[in-house]
Amino acid sequence: MTIQAPPRCWLVDRAPDGRSTAGCAPLPLAADAEPAADEAIVRVEAAGFNYKDALACSGHPGVARMLPLVPGIDAAGTLERPAGDMPAGTPVVVTGNQIGESRHGAFATRLRVPADAIVRRPVGLSARDAMALGTAGLTVLLACDRIDRILAMSHGMPGDAEWLVTGASGGVGMLAVAELAARGRRVVACTRKARAHGLLRALGAAAIATPADVADVTAANKPLVRSRWAGVVDTVGGPLLADALKAVRPGGVVAAIGMAAGIELPTTVHPFILRGVTLCGIDAASLPTQAERAALWPRLADLWPRVRDAFPVATIGLGQVGDWSAAMLRGETSGRAVVLPWTDRMPKHAINLTAAWEPPGKDAPRGVWLRRFGGPTGLEIGDAVWLVVEVPGPADVMLNGRPLPPLRSGRARWSHDVTALLGDRNELVVTPALEGHGAEWPAGRDAHGRASFPESLGRVSLEIVSGGIIP
């Protein structure tokens, strides 16, 4: 569905009772106002989806520094009017500069930004491809460059040394694997997701490790363990970063660029004062100047052909931002997602589950609706199957005997990645809380006693989404 004027966006706000709210909405007046002399207007064609964006979509105060807020720290599109030496229609990219944090961001059809935030998009790099890289790609280049500069000032590392990438199934992690492998490093990709192993090897990983492998549980209480890593690109933080630090070689370097596993760092000074390990932080959103960003983007354009065939990128519409955000915060996404703000939803196809339900009896205190169905066919590598339930009130959901997160009041649309739960034969149970919702008990059933799910209770479907989600 194409979104018509006026400009639209994904807007995060806070309800009077303190709850975070989010959904598609008209672009706020502040974002749609005429630009100042030092500002530019970008017609957004694609927006990247970062972990920071998922936090902003949840209303996290450390990221969403104003409300209401349009999230999205990465955008690609074209200039609506001249800006500096760039004429109207120039393909551009925008990253960082507080967009999607303290000023409205890229999950919109129109973006108003400081003119010095825009960079020409490299020739031949589409808006979607640019956003498949985005801040994730910039961060990886900055991290790898920083590591190389620090090692160059010391004794370097032997050619057979191992390099660790944590959170390797995420977008930043996968790009780090590819970039380090392209630089001739022997990369060990750390992930808990077995289904990502093939993708990581295709991107250049020489070996795969789990977080438990990195932790070395036999030496859990030791401040140092056998040195192994020449360098580490850490995308998760928390205890895993502490475990990696214990095993870095003398003079090695660790680049910290994420916090998906937590903000605490339970470590000691031993790696730093006994092995001379360097821990450096990478902040692609604010550190690079416009000139530095302009120099990095052609390098990303060179990296893209090496990774695009193996790099999973999900393309989603503006109406799917909430689904992806929730899945990312649950740790269920892999690779990258690109938002197309002029489109509402982009499933490859949907399977309507309205018909053939086994309804409850009229005297049941709560209506238990049962639907049996076969497994979706024709799935390709990287495809994900989402169960989508739209009901006017709370409900419990169970698939193949496993309870799923319940639907709560005030959230009309619920979705959950069920790829790993599906089999050849499946059994779905939906139990709406009927009070006050005008349930319509079916007057007629087919020969097998089945009926359609009543319209007053909502709709149930499966959506097949291409790429990206690995449970």
DANOR-V355960 format. One record per residue. RES is the residue in one small letter. SS is DSSP state (alpha for helix, beta for strand, coil for the rest). D_LAST is the distance of its C-alpha to the last C-alpha in Angstrom with 1 decimal. Layout:
res={RES,RES}
ss={SS,SS}
d_last={D_LAST,D_LAST}
//
This chain:
res={m,t,i,q,a,p,p,r,c,w,l,v,d,r,a,p,d,g,r,s,t,a,g,c,a,p,l,p,l,a,a,d,a,e,p,a,a,d,e,a,i,v,r,v,e,a,a,g,f,n,y,k,d,a,l,a,c,s,g,h,p,g,v,a,r,m,l,p,l,v,p,g,i,d,a,a,g,t,l,e,r,p,a,g,d,m,p,a,g,t,p,v,v,v,t,g,n,q,i,g,e,s,r,h,g,a,f,a,t,r,l,r,v,p,a,d,a,i,v,r,r,p,v,g,l,s,a,r,d,a,m,a,l,g,t,a,g,l,t,v,l,l,a,c,d,r,i,d,r,i,l,a,m,s,h,g,m,p,g,d,a,e,w,l,v,t,g,a,s,g,g,v,g,m,l,a,v,a,e,l,a,a,r,g,r,r,v,v,a,c,t,r,k,a,r,a,h,g,l,l,r,a,l,g,a,a,a,i,a,t,p,a,d,v,a,d,v,t,a,a,n,k,p,l,v,r,s,r,w,a,g,v,v,d,t,v,g,g,p,l,l,a,d,a,l,k,a,v,r,p,g,g,v,v,a,a,i,g,m,a,a,g,i,e,l,p,t,t,v,h,p,f,i,l,r,g,v,t,l,c,g,i,d,a,a,s,l,p,t,q,a,e,r,a,a,l,w,p,r,l,a,d,l,w,p,r,v,r,d,a,f,p,v,a,t,i,g,l,g,q,v,g,d,w,s,a,a,m,l,r,g,e,t,s,g,r,a,v,v,l,p,w,t,d,r,m,p,k,h,a,i,n,l,t,a,a,w,e,p,p,g,k,d,a,p,r,g,v,w,l,r,r,f,g,g,p,t,g,l,e,i,g,d,a,v,w,l,v,v,e,v,p,g,p,a,d,v,m,l,n,g,r,p,l,p,p,l,r,s,g,r,a,r,w,s,h,d,v,t,a,l,l,g,d,r,n,e,l,v,v,t,p,a,l,e,g,h,g,a,e,w,p,a,g,r,d,a,h,g,r,a,s,f,p,e,s,l,g,r,v,s,l,e,i,v,s,g,g,i,i,p}
ss={coil,beta,coil,coil,coil,coil,coil,beta,beta,beta,beta,beta,beta,beta,coil,coil,coil,coil,coil,beta,beta,beta,beta,beta,beta,beta,coil,coil,alpha,alpha,alpha,alpha,coil,coil,coil,coil,coil,coil,beta,beta,beta,beta,beta,beta,beta,beta,beta,beta,beta,coil,alpha,alpha,alpha,alpha,alpha,alpha,alpha,coil,coil,coil,coil,coil,coil,coil,coil,coil,coil,coil,beta,beta,coil,coil,coil,beta,beta,beta,beta,beta,beta,coil,coil,coil,beta,coil,coil,beta,coil,coil,coil,coil,beta,beta,beta,beta,beta,coil,coil,coil,beta,coil,coil,coil,beta,coil,coil,coil,coil,beta,coil,beta,beta,beta,beta,beta,alpha,alpha,alpha,beta,beta,beta,coil,coil,coil,coil,coil,coil,alpha,alpha,alpha,alpha,alpha,alpha,alpha,alpha,alpha,alpha,alpha,alpha,alpha,alpha,alpha,alpha,alpha,alpha,alpha,alpha,alpha,alpha,alpha,alpha,alpha,alpha,coil,coil,coil,coil,coil,coil,coil,coil,coil,beta,beta,beta,beta,coil,coil,coil,coil,beta,alpha,alpha,alpha,alpha,alpha,alpha,alpha,alpha,alpha,alpha,alpha,alpha,coil,coil,coil,beta,beta,beta,beta,beta,coil,coil,coil,alpha,alpha,alpha,alpha,alpha,alpha,alpha,alpha,alpha,alpha,coil,coil,coil,beta,beta,beta,coil,alpha,alpha,alpha,alpha,alpha,coil,alpha,alpha,alpha,coil,coil,coil,coil,coil,coil,coil,coil,coil,beta,beta,beta,beta,beta,beta,coil,coil,beta,alpha,alpha,alpha,alpha,alpha,alpha,alpha,alpha,alpha,coil,beta,beta,beta,beta,beta,beta,beta,beta,beta,coil,coil,coil,coil,coil,beta,coil,coil,coil,coil,coil,coil,coil,alpha,alpha,alpha,alpha,alpha,coil,coil,coil,beta,beta,beta,beta,coil,coil,coil,coil,coil,coil,coil,coil,alpha,alpha,alpha,alpha,alpha,alpha,alpha,alpha,alpha,alpha,alpha,alpha,alpha,alpha,alpha,alpha,alpha,alpha,coil,coil,coil,coil,coil,beta,beta,beta,beta,beta,alpha,alpha,alpha,alpha,alpha,alpha,alpha,alpha,alpha,alpha,alpha,alpha,coil,coil,coil,beta,coil,beta,beta,beta,beta,beta,beta,coil,coil,beta,coil,coil,coil,coil,coil,beta,beta,beta,beta,coil,coil,coil,coil,beta,beta,coil,coil,coil,coil,coil,coil,coil,coil,beta,beta,beta,beta,beta,beta,beta,beta,coil,coil,coil,coil,coil,coil,coil,coil,coil,beta,beta,beta,beta,beta,beta,beta,coil,coil,coil,coil,beta,beta,beta,beta,beta,coil,coil,beta,beta,coil,coil,coil,beta,coil,coil,coil,coil,coil,beta,beta,beta,beta,beta,coil,alpha,alpha,alpha,coil,coil,coil,beta,beta,beta,beta,beta,beta,beta,beta,coil,coil,coil,coil,coil,coil,coil,coil,coil,coil,coil,coil,coil,coil,coil,coil,coil,coil,beta,coil,coil,coil,alpha,alpha,alpha,coil,beta,beta,beta,beta,beta,beta,beta,coil,coil,coil,beta,coil,coil}
d_last={28.0,30.0,30.7,34.4,36.6,36.9,34.2,30.8,28.1,25.2,27.1,26.2,29.0,29.9,31.5,34.8,33.2,31.1,27.7,25.7,25.8,24.2,24.5,26.4,30.0,33.1,33.3,35.2,38.8,38.5,35.9,38.0,41.4,43.6,42.8,45.1,47.0,44.5,41.4,39.7,38.0,35.0,34.0,30.2,28.6,25.2,23.5,20.8,18.0,17.9,16.6,20.2,20.0,17.2,19.5,22.4,20.8,20.5,24.2,23.8,27.5,27.0,25.8,27.1,30.7,32.3,31.6,31.4,29.3,27.7,24.7,23.9,25.3,25.3,27.2,28.7,31.5,35.3,38.1,39.9,43.1,44.5,43.4,45.4,46.1,43.3,44.4,42.7,40.0,39.0,35.3,34.0,31.0,30.7,28.7,29.2,32.6,31.3,30.0,27.2,28.5,32.2,32.9,31.2,28.5,26.9,25.0,28.2,30.5,33.1,33.0,36.1,36.0,38.5,40.1,39.5,35.7,35.6,35.4,36.3,33.4,34.0,35.6,33.2,30.0,28.8,27.6,24.1,24.1,25.6,22.9,20.2,22.0,23.6,23.8,21.0,23.3,26.4,25.0,24.2,27.7,29.3,27.6,28.5,32.0,32.5,31.6,34.0,36.8,36.7,36.7,39.5,41.6,41.3,41.5,38.3,36.1,36.7,35.1,33.1,31.5,27.7,25.7,22.5,19.7,17.3,14.0,14.3,10.9,12.0,14.8,17.6,16.5,16.3,19.6,21.1,20.3,22.0,24.9,25.7,25.7,28.0,30.3,30.6,28.7,27.0,23.4,21.2,17.6,15.9,12.1,10.1,7.4,9.5,8.4,9.8,13.1,14.9,14.5,15.7,18.6,19.5,19.8,22.1,20.6,23.1,21.0,17.6,17.6,15.4,16.4,18.5,20.3,21.3,22.4,24.9,25.1,28.6,29.9,28.0,31.3,32.8,33.1,32.9,31.6,32.4,32.1,29.7,28.2,30.6,28.3,25.0,22.9,21.0,18.4,17.3,20.6,21.3,21.8,20.1,22.6,25.3,24.4,24.4,27.8,29.4,29.0,30.1,33.3,36.6,36.8,33.1,31.2,27.9,26.7,24.7,22.9,20.1,19.6,15.9,16.7,20.0,23.5,25.4,26.5,27.8,29.9,33.6,36.1,36.4,34.2,36.2,39.7,39.6,37.6,38.1,34.4,33.8,31.0,30.9,28.9,27.9,28.2,28.0,28.4,32.0,33.4,34.1,37.2,37.4,39.1,36.4,33.7,35.9,36.2,32.5,31.4,33.3,31.6,28.2,29.6,30.5,27.1,25.3,26.8,25.6,21.9,21.4,21.0,18.0,16.6,13.8,15.2,14.3,17.5,17.7,20.8,22.3,21.4,17.7,17.9,17.3,14.1,12.7,14.4,12.9,9.2,10.4,12.3,9.6,7.9,4.9,7.0,8.5,12.2,14.4,15.2,18.8,20.5,23.4,25.6,28.0,25.5,24.1,21.0,19.7,17.7,18.6,19.8,19.6,20.3,22.8,22.6,25.9,28.1,28.4,27.4,29.2,30.7,32.0,35.7,37.8,38.6,35.1,34.8,31.2,30.0,27.3,26.2,24.6,23.2,22.5,21.1,20.1,16.9,16.8,18.5,18.8,15.2,15.2,13.2,10.7,11.1,8.8,10.4,11.2,13.6,16.4,19.2,22.4,24.9,27.8,27.1,25.0,23.2,21.0,18.2,17.1,15.2,16.3,17.7,14.9,15.9,13.7,14.9,18.4,20.1,22.8,26.1,26.5,23.1,23.9,20.6,17.3,14.0,10.5,7.4,8.1,7.2,6.4,9.5,11.9,14.8,18.2,19.6,17.9,19.5,18.9,21.1,22.0,24.6,26.2,28.6,31.6,34.3,35.6,33.5,36.0,34.1,35.7,36.0,36.2,39.8,39.1,36.8,36.7,38.2,35.1,35.1,32.2,32.3,30.5,28.4,31.1,31.0,32.0,28.7,26.6,24.3,21.1,19.2,16.2,15.5,14.3,13.3,13.9,12.0,9.8,6.4,3.8,0.0}
//
